[in-house]
Amino acid sequence: MGTFAGERTIGGALCHVTATALHSLSRDRGRADLFHARGVHRKKWARCLLHASQRAAREHRYGLLERAPAKGRSAHGSDIFSEKGIALERQRFTWKELAGPPFSKLDDDAFTRVRVILMNGVMSDALRFLHVFSRRNLDLRLPMAEVRRVTHHQQTMVNWLNPADQSPLETTIGFEQVAIEVTAALAQQEPDPYLAQSYRFGLLEDFDHLYRFSALMDRVDGKDSNNILQSYTDIQPGRPTAVEHRAPIDDLRRPYDKNATAPLTKLNALTLVASEYQTHDYYMNIGPMFADPVARMVYAEIASIEEQHVTQYGSLIDPNETWLEQWLLHEAMQVYNYYSCAQQEPNRRIKGIWERFVDYELGQLHLVMDLIKRVEGRDPAELLPANLPEPVKFESQREFVRQTLAREVDMRPVGPDYFPQGSDSDASLEYRSHMNKAISPTTVIAAGYRWMPGTELVEKPAAYLTSH
């Protein structure tokens, strides 16, 4: 059995105890005397012990601290059939937990923000899916309502990790970093060449969105977007946003075959749909809040492309999957993404949240496993991987993005297929011409823009000093 460590700093001393030794420590006057000798009053030692005991009990309950792994397995095993997680009825929250301390937008690693934004989108999409499913199914409304309640609180806890001093435009930069780095990671691990091509195609459009929003931040707020990106992601043009506008027929892709597709392909597609859907909704909500007329149009233009991306990625999913089958895949996708976050999160407190939610999602997954057995008479093992795939790589994908940019920036879709530049359909050419007739906001905002450390403002003093 593993041990659970609890720490608290009181009176300048670090009290480090284990849950299994709390009672013996409380009777250990010698240990108390030792703390007293170091300048910690016995009453402070008692408070230290009490706080550590409460924290250890709470973290034992929710799995917030890493357990010593059993021989031959990780702290959270990747076998989703043997790992039962925490039963749904035990998945509970308090308001204090839900509105906990945020991460630091500058001091925490940028990929902590990436994970928070991604998982907020994943949970938002889970809620959306279950609400629509519930409208179509009477018999399963209660279990869906019960799972939705927990899912809502999970999303709240994740979303409230965003700091109050992170502006809407800074958050936008974070959204585009998610769209670039996560999509690039999934494109590289995707076993289906056609879906991988679709991910690379969308990636280069989001890459350009980051460039346009960086220009907007520089010119409207006078801020450098790299303060948020932390040099993990390049800031340069991709496929120009002005040419990304397409007729709906050119955004529809061929769906995978549910009977012949690797489970990882299904998890990847659901992940990207969730991520892009959230981005679309965020831009639609925040865009009207800007006073600058060009900023308002930039958000309107890029939100339209995000709708196209949701259409593209959503059309990759086989519509012949049953509602219950899709619910099962949603839960597996959530386990997989929380597991990936937990494996790479450097912030100890937030890592505990990811681990807690791995257990929660495993509990929800097993509930749906039981439902699909009972309702459809199907074995979940036919639909899910025996073990979770390798975690999503939350790291800079700079070289892959650069290579993709050099090879594929001129690709255009006609119907479900991709062709070199100049192959746009007449329908897309007409649609694009009409939308850009009066103005192309993303072209205007980035006219002459070239990212440099410290924003464009550093150019003028340097030019002045050179000329004098």
NORVEN-V190737 format. One record per backbone hydrogen bond with DSSP energy under -1.0 kcal/mol. NH is the residue of the N-H (numbers start at 1). CO is the residue of the C=O. E is the energy in kcal/mol with one decimal. If there is no record, write none. Layout:
BEGIN
NH & CO & E
NH & CO & E
END
This chain:
BEGIN
6 & 17 & -2.3
8 & 15 & -1.2
10 & 13 & -2.0
13 & 10 & -1.9
15 & 8 & -2.2
17 & 6 & -1.9
19 & 4 & -2.0
21 & 18 & -1.4
25 & 21 & -2.3
26 & 22 & -2.0
28 & 25 & -1.0
29 & 27 & -1.5
32 & 28 & -1.9
33 & 29 & -3.0
34 & 30 & -2.0
35 & 31 & -2.1
36 & 32 & -2.3
37 & 33 & -2.6
38 & 34 & -1.1
39 & 36 & -1.7
40 & 35 & -2.6
45 & 41 & -2.5
46 & 42 & -2.4
47 & 43 & -2.3
48 & 44 & -2.7
49 & 45 & -2.4
50 & 46 & -2.5
51 & 47 & -3.0
52 & 48 & -2.5
53 & 49 & -2.5
54 & 50 & -2.7
55 & 51 & -2.8
56 & 52 & -2.9
57 & 53 & -2.3
58 & 54 & -2.4
59 & 55 & -3.0
60 & 56 & -2.3
61 & 57 & -2.0
62 & 58 & -1.9
63 & 59 & -1.3
64 & 59 & -1.4
73 & 70 & -1.9
80 & 78 & -1.0
83 & 79 & -2.0
86 & 359 & -2.2
90 & 87 & -1.9
91 & 88 & -1.8
92 & 90 & -1.3
98 & 94 & -2.2
99 & 95 & -2.0
100 & 97 & -1.0
103 & 161 & -2.6
108 & 104 & -1.3
112 & 109 & -1.9
114 & 110 & -1.9
115 & 111 & -2.2
116 & 112 & -2.2
117 & 113 & -2.9
118 & 114 & -2.6
119 & 115 & -2.7
120 & 116 & -2.0
121 & 117 & -2.0
122 & 118 & -2.3
123 & 119 & -2.2
124 & 120 & -2.2
125 & 121 & -2.3
126 & 122 & -1.7
127 & 123 & -2.1
128 & 124 & -2.2
129 & 125 & -2.8
130 & 126 & -2.2
131 & 127 & -2.1
132 & 128 & -2.1
133 & 129 & -2.8
134 & 130 & -2.2
135 & 131 & -1.3
136 & 133 & -1.4
141 & 138 & -1.3
144 & 140 & -2.0
145 & 141 & -2.5
146 & 142 & -2.5
147 & 143 & -2.3
148 & 144 & -2.7
149 & 145 & -2.0
150 & 146 & -1.4
151 & 147 & -2.8
152 & 148 & -3.0
153 & 149 & -1.8
154 & 150 & -2.6
155 & 151 & -2.7
156 & 152 & -2.4
157 & 153 & -2.5
158 & 154 & -2.2
159 & 155 & -3.3
160 & 156 & -2.5
161 & 158 & -1.7
162 & 159 & -1.6
166 & 163 & -1.3
171 & 167 & -2.8
172 & 168 & -1.9
173 & 169 & -1.9
174 & 170 & -1.8
175 & 171 & -2.3
176 & 172 & -2.2
177 & 173 & -1.9
178 & 174 & -2.1
179 & 175 & -2.3
180 & 176 & -1.9
181 & 177 & -2.7
182 & 178 & -2.1
184 & 180 & -2.2
185 & 181 & -2.0
186 & 182 & -2.6
187 & 183 & -2.5
188 & 184 & -1.6
189 & 185 & -1.2
190 & 186 & -1.2
196 & 192 & -2.5
197 & 193 & -2.2
198 & 194 & -1.9
199 & 195 & -2.2
200 & 196 & -2.3
201 & 197 & -2.2
202 & 198 & -2.1
203 & 199 & -2.3
204 & 200 & -1.6
206 & 202 & -2.1
207 & 203 & -2.2
208 & 204 & -1.1
209 & 205 & -1.7
210 & 206 & -2.0
211 & 207 & -1.3
212 & 208 & -2.3
213 & 209 & -2.8
214 & 210 & -2.1
215 & 211 & -2.0
216 & 212 & -2.1
217 & 213 & -2.6
218 & 214 & -2.4
219 & 215 & -2.5
220 & 216 & -2.3
221 & 217 & -1.5
223 & 217 & -1.4
227 & 224 & -1.7
228 & 225 & -1.4
229 & 225 & -2.0
230 & 226 & -2.6
232 & 229 & -1.5
239 & 204 & -1.4
243 & 240 & -1.6
244 & 241 & -1.6
250 & 247 & -1.9
251 & 248 & -1.9
256 & 316 & -2.8
260 & 257 & -1.8
266 & 262 & -1.1
267 & 263 & -2.1
268 & 264 & -2.7
269 & 265 & -2.1
270 & 266 & -2.1
271 & 267 & -2.0
272 & 268 & -2.2
273 & 269 & -2.2
274 & 270 & -2.1
275 & 271 & -2.2
276 & 272 & -2.7
277 & 273 & -2.4
278 & 274 & -1.9
279 & 275 & -1.8
280 & 276 & -2.5
281 & 277 & -2.3
282 & 278 & -2.6
283 & 279 & -2.3
284 & 280 & -2.1
285 & 281 & -1.8
286 & 282 & -2.7
287 & 283 & -2.2
289 & 286 & -1.5
290 & 287 & -1.4
296 & 292 & -2.1
297 & 293 & -1.7
298 & 294 & -2.6
299 & 295 & -2.2
300 & 296 & -1.8
301 & 297 & -2.7
302 & 298 & -2.6
303 & 299 & -2.5
304 & 300 & -1.3
305 & 301 & -1.3
306 & 302 & -2.2
307 & 303 & -1.8
308 & 304 & -1.6
309 & 305 & -2.2
310 & 306 & -2.3
311 & 307 & -2.2
312 & 308 & -2.7
313 & 309 & -3.0
314 & 310 & -2.4
315 & 311 & -1.9
317 & 314 & -1.3
321 & 318 & -1.5
326 & 322 & -2.5
327 & 323 & -2.2
328 & 324 & -2.6
329 & 325 & -2.2
330 & 326 & -2.6
331 & 327 & -2.4
332 & 328 & -2.2
333 & 329 & -2.7
334 & 330 & -2.1
335 & 331 & -2.3
336 & 332 & -2.5
337 & 333 & -2.4
338 & 334 & -2.4
339 & 335 & -2.6
340 & 336 & -2.3
341 & 337 & -2.4
342 & 338 & -2.8
343 & 339 & -1.8
344 & 341 & -1.1
345 & 341 & -1.1
351 & 347 & -2.9
352 & 348 & -1.7
353 & 349 & -1.2
354 & 350 & -2.3
355 & 351 & -2.4
356 & 352 & -2.4
357 & 353 & -2.3
358 & 354 & -1.6
359 & 355 & -1.8
360 & 356 & -1.9
361 & 357 & -2.8
362 & 358 & -2.2
363 & 359 & -1.9
364 & 360 & -2.1
365 & 361 & -2.9
366 & 362 & -2.3
367 & 363 & -1.4
368 & 364 & -2.0
369 & 365 & -2.4
370 & 366 & -2.1
371 & 367 & -1.8
372 & 368 & -2.7
373 & 369 & -1.8
374 & 370 & -2.2
375 & 371 & -3.5
376 & 372 & -1.1
378 & 372 & -1.7
382 & 379 & -2.2
383 & 380 & -1.8
384 & 380 & -1.9
388 & 78 & -2.4
394 & 392 & -1.1
395 & 393 & -1.7
401 & 397 & -2.5
402 & 398 & -2.7
403 & 399 & -2.3
404 & 400 & -2.5
405 & 401 & -2.7
406 & 402 & -2.2
407 & 403 & -1.8
408 & 404 & -3.0
409 & 405 & -1.2
411 & 408 & -1.7
412 & 419 & -3.3
414 & 417 & -2.5
417 & 414 & -1.5
419 & 412 & -3.3
423 & 420 & -1.1
429 & 425 & -2.4
430 & 426 & -2.4
431 & 427 & -2.1
432 & 428 & -2.8
433 & 429 & -2.2
434 & 430 & -1.9
435 & 431 & -2.3
436 & 432 & -2.2
437 & 434 & -1.1
444 & 440 & -2.2
445 & 441 & -2.6
447 & 444 & -1.3
449 & 446 & -2.5
455 & 452 & -1.8
458 & 455 & -1.5
459 & 456 & -1.7
462 & 458 & -1.4
463 & 459 & -2.9
464 & 460 & -2.6
465 & 461 & -2.5
466 & 462 & -1.9
467 & 463 & -2.2
468 & 464 & -1.0
END
